[in-house]
């Protein structure tokens, strides 16, 4: 069988991933069948398996793509010498997806408890994300921007938790002003990254000053 040109192969993969995401957002993770994905992408099931061996493989590719995009943004910011705190605040405040995307995120988390393959994807993605954040935080520590006593690995896990909180607020109470909640979570992130417990007791106004510097 004639092999597809690598560039065309990757282009088709991305088209299928886009179709799959639309199906997941519309029908949910479990509701979106491979037949629906194929119909959305305009291909046959047999054609699909030239690119992805299963729906789980599609989910893994989507997770990998998301990680790559975040990695590129953070590395660009770091290489440009911008504030690490400002970069992380931007990521926390700019969570993409909207209600449908947030619901899909939590559906994937729930599925990871039932489906070992999805569990491997989620846990691997989480480890990679923590590692990326820890790397950025260490860079911030080397610049004196992040408190030196902070454990970058633990802080990375806490930042991931805050991004999950932004998603949860939007789903739990649609009438809640999500922008105000996000602003408060951003203040908590600044305190986490820049203020030691001893400093917090001595200087209660430090968080506001750090937040102002990060946005300058």
C-alpha positions in Angstrom: 0.0 0.0 0.0 1.3 3.4 -0.9 2.5 5.4 2.1 1.0 8.9 2.5 3.3 11.8 2.4 4.3 12.7 6.0 3.1 16.3 5.7 -0.3 15.2 4.3 -0.5 12.4 6.9 0.0 14.9 9.7 -2.5 17.3 8.2 -5.1 14.6 8.0 -4.4 13.6 11.6 -5.1 17.2 12.7 -8.3 17.3 10.7 -9.5 14.1 12.5 -8.5 15.5 15.9 -10.5 18.6 15.2 -13.5 16.5 14.2 -13.1 14.3 17.3 -13.0 17.4 19.6 -16.2 18.7 18.0 -17.9 15.4 18.6 -16.6 15.2 22.2 -17.9 18.7 22.9 -21.2 17.9 21.3 -21.9 14.4 22.5 -19.6 13.9 25.5 -16.6 11.5 25.8 -18.7 8.3 26.0 -21.4 9.5 23.7 -19.1 10.3 20.8 -18.6 7.0 18.9 -15.9 6.3 16.4 -18.7 6.2 13.8 -19.7 9.8 14.7 -16.1 10.9 14.6 -15.7 9.3 11.1 -18.8 11.0 9.9 -17.7 14.4 11.2 -14.3 13.9 9.6 -15.7 12.6 6.3 -13.8 9.3 6.4 -14.6 5.6 6.7 -13.9 3.7 9.9 -11.2 1.7 8.1 -9.6 5.0 7.0 -9.6 6.2 10.6 -7.4 3.3 11.8 -4.7 4.4 9.4 -4.2 7.3 11.8 -5.5 6.3 15.2 -5.9 2.7 16.5 -8.7 3.6 18.9 -10.7 6.4 20.5 -8.3 6.3 23.4 -5.5 7.0 21.0 -7.4 10.1 19.8 -7.8 11.3 23.4 -4.1 10.8 24.0 -3.2 12.8 20.9 -5.5 15.6 22.0 -3.9 15.7 25.5 -0.4 15.7 23.9 -1.4 18.6 21.6 -2.6 20.6 24.5 0.6 20.0 26.4 2.7 21.1 23.5 0.8 24.4 23.1 1.2 25.2 26.8 4.8 24.3 26.7 5.5 26.5 23.7 3.7 29.5 25.3 5.6 29.2 28.6 9.0 28.6 26.9 8.5 31.7 24.7 7.7 33.8 27.7 10.8 32.5 29.6 13.1 32.9 26.6 11.8 36.5 26.2 12.7 37.3 29.8 9.1 38.1 30.8 7.9 37.6 34.4 7.2 34.0 35.3 4.4 35.0 37.7 2.8 37.0 35.0 3.0 34.1 32.6 1.4 31.7 35.1 -1.3 34.3 35.9 -2.1 34.5 32.2 -2.5 30.8 31.9 -4.7 30.6 34.9 -6.9 33.5 33.7 -7.2 32.3 30.1 -8.6 28.8 30.5 -10.0 27.9 27.0 -13.0 25.7 26.3 -16.0 27.3 27.9 -18.7 25.2 29.7 -18.7 22.4 27.2 -14.9 22.1 27.2 -14.8 22.2 31.0 -17.5 19.5 31.3 -15.5 17.4 28.8 -12.4 17.9 31.0 -14.1 16.5 34.1 -15.7 13.7 32.1 -12.2 12.6 31.0 -11.1 12.7 34.7 -14.0 10.6 35.7 -13.4 8.1 32.9 -9.7 7.8 33.9 -11.0 6.1 37.1 -12.9 3.5 35.1 -10.7 3.1 32.0 -7.1 2.1 32.6 -6.0 3.3 29.2 -7.6 6.8 29.7 -6.1 6.7 33.2 -2.6 6.3 31.7 -3.2 9.2 29.4 -4.5 11.5 32.2 -1.7 10.5 34.7 1.0 10.9 32.0 -0.3 14.3 31.0 -0.5 15.4 34.6 3.1 14.3 35.2 4.3 16.1 32.1 2.5 19.3 33.1 3.9 19.2 36.6 7.4 18.8 35.2 6.9 21.7 32.8 5.6 23.9 35.5 8.4 22.9 37.9 11.0 23.8 35.2 9.4 27.2 34.8 9.2 27.8 38.6 12.9 26.8 39.0 13.7 29.4 36.4 11.7 32.0 38.4 13.6 31.0 41.5 17.0 31.5 39.7 15.8 35.1 38.9 14.7 35.7 42.5 11.1 36.1 41.4 9.8 32.9 43.1 10.4 32.3 46.7 13.5 30.0 47.1 11.9 27.7 49.8 9.1 26.6 47.5 9.2 23.0 46.2 8.7 23.4 42.5 7.1 20.0 42.1 4.5 20.6 44.8 3.8 24.1 43.6 3.3 22.8 40.1 0.6 20.4 41.4 -1.0 23.3 43.3 -1.1 25.4 40.1 -2.8 22.6 38.3 -5.3 22.4 41.1 -6.1 26.1 40.7 -6.7 25.8 37.0 -9.1 23.0 37.7 -10.9 25.2 40.2 -11.5 27.8 37.5 -13.2 25.2 35.4 -15.2 23.9 38.3 -16.6 27.3 39.2 -17.9 27.9 35.7 -19.9 24.6 35.9 -21.0 24.6 39.5 -22.7 28.0 39.4 -23.2 29.6 36.0 -24.5 32.7 37.6 -21.3 33.3 39.6 -19.0 36.0 38.2 -16.2 33.8 37.1 -13.9 36.7 36.4 -14.0 37.7 40.1 -13.3 34.2 41.3 -10.4 33.9 38.8 -9.0 37.2 40.0 -9.1 35.9 43.6 -7.4 32.6 42.5 -4.7 34.7 40.8 -4.1 36.5 44.1 -3.8 33.2 45.8 -1.3 32.0 43.2 0.8 35.2 43.7 0.9 34.6 47.4 1.8 30.9 46.9 4.7 31.7 44.6 6.1 34.9 46.1 5.4 34.9 49.8 6.8 32.5 52.4 4.6 31.7 55.4 6.9 33.8 57.7 6.7 36.8 55.3 2.9 36.4 55.1 2.6 36.9 58.8 5.0 39.9 58.8 3.7 41.6 55.7 0.0 41.1 55.0 0.2 43.7 52.1 2.9 41.8 50.3 0.5 39.8 48.0 -1.0 43.0 46.6 2.4 44.4 45.9 3.6 41.2 44.2 0.4 41.1 42.1 1.0 44.6 40.9 4.6 43.9 40.0 3.6 40.8 38.0 1.1 42.7 35.9 3.5 45.6 35.3 
